[in-house]
Amino acid sequence: MQNVLASSPVSVVQPAGHLNATNAHTLQQQLTAAITEGQAPAILVDFSQVESLDSTALMAFVFALTFAQQSNKRFSLCGISPTLKIIFELTQLDAVFEIFESENAFKTAVA
């Protein structure tokens, strides 16, 4: 479902496909593992390979954001397609998550 690429300042999580109730629990476990097991102070979720997202999967990201904040880690999103960005806007989660256009935009912001 995803790849986790670790580099010193950031761990990049790359979920792919359809994120929904069927795989939301696994997604949440993988995000939690990326936060707890990684040494990087920041987690970046790259949405460039995500095709769809339902409310259950969205809640997995909210849980991961909360957990990252409790763990004193930065949790950001990037590569969100215009179709998926509407979901974040309608739920007003675009104001909650730190969202970047791309991984490079994130790296520029943290540099």
ABEGO torsion letter per residue (X at the ends): XBBBBBBAABBBBBBBEBBBAAAAAAAAAAAAAAAAABABABBBBBAAABABBBAAAAAAAAAAAAAAAAAGBBBBBBGBBAAAAAAAAAAGAAAABBBBABAAAAAAAAX
